[in-house]
Amino acid sequence: MQIGKPGPPVSHISQAYPDRVEVRGRDLCGDLMGRLSFTEYFHLLLTGREPTDDQRFFLDLLLVAIAEHGMMPTNVAARMTLAADPGSLQGAVAAGILCAGPVVLGTSEECARLLEEAQEKLASGGEPAAAADELAQAIRAEGRKVPGFGHPVHRPLDPRAERILELADARGVSGPHVLLARSLRDSVAQAWGKPLTMNVAMPIAAVMLDLGFPSAAVKAVPILARTAGLLAHLAEEREVPLGLIMAAKAEEAIEYEPPPEG
């Protein structure tokens, strides 16, 4: 049973023919290969357009910023999967990507939605600081966590976030969403009664929105970036197996207790 109204049976991304491959209306071999970098090609695939210089620069920057962060659950799950099934590289990558939720990989998509909500308030005549205060106080009152704030390691600042903002300013791309992100930092500190680390997810969302990316595309960047990191860990896992060591350490760390009677 089909749920919802179907869309037109058309894709605008790609088609393979006997003598060529066409991607977004361009000849893959005759035009794109050898001309576009992978980052530029990813932008074309994702949006249907080739990037501007700033879009390419920051897409590169954000992919580098989020690709690797040590022995995170994404990498641990991938390594342990490969240890259990050494022939399934794709399965190990998939296991890692399945861990790429907001707790581990960041809340960039949620940040984008929050910034868009704040921007809607500005469209009706509000001020950035007031809109940020209203959102932060509402989230606090509801007992929720504000996306893009807090980090278990990086305190008081996330160096990746600060570098993104620094380069956005330096290249003149900081726009209304970056302004709102900075306003939210102040508003969150006021609402929570203490500064909270603005983590990398918020500047990723703010810069992408200011560069014209749709909010629905924001989460694609951390997923693509972390795939590269996973492949690096899995290449190392094949040379220096750590997955079963991790499993053994988990056994050591977690005590077993029989369930209480009754």
N, C-alpha and C positions, 0 to 999 in steps of 0.2 A: 504494500500500500504506500503510495506516495504521500508525503506530508508537505503541505505548502504548495504554493503556485510555482510551476516550473518556469525556468527562464528559457530564453531562446536557445536552441541547440547549436550554439556557435562559440568557438574559442578564438581569441585574437592573439594567442601566444606563439604557436609554432605548428608547422606541418612538414613532414618528410616526404619527398618525392624521389622517384628513381634516380634522378641525376643531381639533386640538390636538396638542401634543407633551408627552409625559410623561417626566420624568427622575427616576430613583430614587424613583418613586412620587409625584412632585409635578408639578403643572401648571406647565410652563415659563412660559407667558405670564401665567397668572392668579396665580401665586404667586412664582416665582423672579425673573423679570425686574422690575427696579425695587426689589427687596428685598435680594438678595444682591450683594455685590461679586464681581468675578471671582475673587479669592483664595478667598472663601467658597464660590463655585460649584465651583472646582477641587477644594477639599477634599471637597465633596459628591460630585463625580464620582469622585474617587479612592477614597474610603473608604465612601461610602454614607451618611455622616452630615454634618450641618452642624457647623462647628467651634465649639469654645468660644472665649471671648475670647482666651485665651492661644494656642490653636492658630492662630487667625486672625492674631494679632499676629506670631507667630514665623514662620509661613508667609510672610507679607508680608516680614518682615525678611530671611529667607533668600533669597527670590527677588530682592530688591534687592541682597543681598550678592554674589550669584554671576552676575548677568546680564551684567556687562561687565568686561573686564580688558584692554582695549587691543587691539593688533594680534596677537592670538593666532592659531594655525593655523586654528581654527574660522572666524574672521572673514576671514582671508586666503583660505582655500579658497572661502568663499562669494562674496567680492568677485571673485575670479578667474573663478569659474563664471559670475557675472552678466556680467562683461566678455566672456566667450566666447559667451554666449547671453543677450543683454539682455532677451529676452522671457520668460525662465524664472525668475521670482522663486521659485517653489516649488522648482525644481531647485537654485537657489543656496542656499536655506535647508536643503534636504536635504543638500547637499554639506557645509555647515558642521556640521550635526548628526552626520554620519558621522565627523567628526573629534573628536566629544565622548567620547573614551575616557578611561581613568584617567590617562594621562600629561598630557593637556591640561586636561580639565574637572574633575579631582579624583577622588578614590577614596571618595566618600561611602558608596557601597553596601558596599565592602569594609570601610570603617571600621565600619559598622553591624554587619556580621557578626563583626568582631573584638571589638567591645564586647559583643555577645551571647555570644560564646564566653567572654569574661572573666566575664560575669554568671553564666553556668552554673557556673563555678568557685566563685563566691561562694555560690551556692545550696547547695553541698555543705559550706559552713562556712568558706570561705576569707576572707581579708582583701583589700580592694581593692589595696593596695600589693603584696602578695605575688602576687596573680593577675596584675597588670600586669608585675611583674618576671619571672614565669615566661614569659609570652607574649613579652615583648621579648627575653629571652635565647634563647628557642627560635627566633624569627625571625632573630635575629643569627647563631645557630649554623648555621642552614640557608642562610645567605647571601642571604636575601631582604630586600627593602625593606619597612619597616613602613608600612602605608597611613596617610595623614593626617599624615605627617611629611616635612619637606624642602620647600624652595621655591627656585627659581632667582633670584627677585627679592626677596622679603620675608625679610629677615634682620635681627636675630635673631627678630623676631616678625612674624606676619602680622596686620596691624591689623584685618582683617575677623574673624579668629578671636577676637581679644581682645575686640572689641566684642560679638560674639554671646555670649560667656561672661559679659561684664559685664552685659548686659541679662538673661540667664538668671538670674543671681544677684539682680539688682534686682527682677525680677518674681516671684521665688520659685519658679521652675520647675526649677532645677538639682536633678537627682535622682541616682540611682545611676550612670547612664551618663555624666553630666558629671563625676562624681567619678572614675570609671574613666578618662575621657579625661585628666583632670589627673594621675592617678597614672601613666598611660602616658607622659606628657611626662617625668616624673622618671625612669621606668624606662628609657625609650629613651636619655636622656642618659647614664645609667649604663652601659647595654649597649654603646653606641657610643663611650663615652669622651669625648663632647662633646655640648653641647646641639644638638638639631635643631629647626628651626622647626615648631611645630604649625600646619599650614596649615588653611584654612577648611573642608576636607572633614570633619575630625574633629568640630568643634563642630556642624556641620550634622547629622551622624549622631547625636551624643550628645543634642542638644536634641530632635530629632525622636523618638528612642526614648523619652526621658523624657516627652514629650507624648503618647505612645501610638500613634505612627505605626508601622505594620509596617515591618520592615527592607526588604521588597521595594518599598516606596513611596519610599524615600529618594532613589534616583537620579532619580526623576521631577522633583524640584525643580530640580537643575541643568540638566536638559534643557529644561524649560519656561522657566526663567530665561534660559538662553543663546539660546533662540529669539527672545526679545524683543531681546536685544543684536544678534543677526544681522539682524533686520529693521531696526534702526537703522542698521547699517553698510550695508545694501543700499539704504536710502533715500538715504544720503549718496553711495553709489557712483553712483547715477543722476544726482546733481547734480555730484559731483566725482569723476570716474572715476579710480580708483587701481589697479584690478586689473591692467591691462596694464603699469603702471609697476612693480608688484611682480614681474610675470613677467620684465621686462627686468632688474631688479635681481638676480633669481635667476640669469639668464644670466651677469651680470657676476661674481657671487659664486662660481660653480662653474666650475672650470677643466676643460677637456677634455684627456684624454691618451689616445692610441691604446693599445689593449691590448697587453701584452707579447707578443712573438713566442713561438710554441710553446705 
